[in-house]
C-alpha cells in the first residue's frame, strides 16, 4: 500500500519523547570501473567517482530530515570491496586507495565510508591478502574509513588461515593507534555470512549483484521500543509483549522507508533496502540493554537475557517485514558494548561477560561488537574468538561478526573512551588459555552438510 506523510506525523511523539531517528542513510556505489594497474591512478578515479556520485548526499539528507522532522543521524557511503577494485594494481600497497576514500569522506561531510573490504570465506586471492595485510596502516592513517573481512559462510565453511592473519592484524592496528585506545580496531569488522546490502558501519560494503548506485536506510529506535515495553502492564504475557514490539517496529519501519525513498528520489538513484535493526547509541535511553531490562530481566547478562533478546529480535523483524517489501541488510537488534550505555555498565559490573555475549549472538542481529579487551591479549586468542563467532554464524546460517579492540596498555577493569557514536566501556576479561595449536593448523573448517542444499 502507498506510504504517505500522515504515517510520519503519527511518529512525532516518538521522535520528541523517545529518541526515534533514522540511524543512517547509506549510498552504495559501484567502483569496478575505477580498476586499473596503477594504484595512484585507481585511487584518483575512486576519489573522483565518490565525490561526483555522493556530492549531494549530505545536503539532500539534511533537507529530507527537515521536511519530515525525523533526525537522520548519519550520512554514509559504501563502495565495492576494494580487494576487487585493486586486484589489477601492480603493487603490494593498497593504502593510497584507503587515503583517497578517507579524503573523499572528509570532503563530502559523511561520518564514515565503508568497503575497504575482502571476501575470503573460501580462500584468499593475492589482492585479498594484500588488502588484509594493509589494514593496520590503512586504518591507523585514516579517520573515516571502515573495513571488513568476510572469513566464513554456511556454504563455504570458515577460512582459518585468514582468521590467523586477522588476529595479528588487529593487534598491529591497535598498537598503531595506542594513543586513542586502539581505536583503529573500532573500524574493522570480521564477518561470517556477510550481506551485500548492509547500510551500517563499520561493516558496510556494496556487494556483488548491486547496481551502479543505490540508497539504503538503516532505521533504529531503541528508545521508542523501550518506552512501549515500559508502558505495558508488568503482568502482560509474552505474546502481548511481542505484539507490542511488532506494532512499534511496523511504525518505525514505515517512517524509515518514507525517508529512504525520498532521499533516493532526490539523489536520482534507486531505493535499495530498509535494514530493520535496532541500533543503540551511548546516549541515555537509547539502549538495547534498557529494552531487555524493561522486559523483566533485572540486569542484562543474567539468566533469561538470551531468551529476551531472541523474542525482541524476532518481533522487530516480524513487525518490520509487514511494513516494507524492501527488508534487507542485517535486520534485528545490535548488541555492541561500548556503543550501548547500559550494556557497558553491566559489563563493568561483571554481570555481562564475553561468554554471555557470545551466547546472545546466536539470536541477535550480528555478533561480538565493540568489545574492549586487554592490550596484551595474544593474536591467537583473538583469532580463537573470531573462529568461535564465525562457527555460530556458519552452523546457524546467520550473519555473525566480531569487532574487538585490544586496548594497548590497558588491563581488565580499566575504562576506554572512544567518543561519539563509538562510546566507551570497560576492558573485559578473556579466557587466556591457549588455542594457538588449533588455530595454527590453518586450512578451512568444513561447511555443515545442510549448507550444500538449496
Buried (B, 14 or more C-beta within 10 A) or exposed (E): EEBEEEBBEEBEEBBEEBBBBBBBBBBBBBBEEBBBEBBEEBBBBBBEBBBEBBBBBBBBBEBBBEEBEBBBBBBBBBBBBBBBBBBEBEBEBBBBBBBBBBBBBEEBEBBBBBBBBBBBBBEBBEBBBBBBBBBBBBBBBBEBBBBBBBBBBBBBBBBBBBBBBBBBBBBBBBBBBBEBBBBBBBBBBBBBBBBBBBBBBBBBBBBEEBEEBBBBBBBBBBBBBBBBBEEBEEEBEEEEBBBBBBBBBBBBBBBBBBBBBBBBBBBEBBBBBBBBBBBBBBBEBBBBBBBBBBBEBEBBBBEEBBBBBBBBBBBBBBBBBBBBEBBBBBBBBBBBBBBBBBBBBBBBEEBBBBEBBBBBBBBBBBBBBBBBBBBBBBBBBBBBBBBBBBBBBBBBEBBBBBBBBBBBEBEEEBBBEBEEBBBBBBBBBBEEEEBBEEBEEEEBBEBBEEBEEE
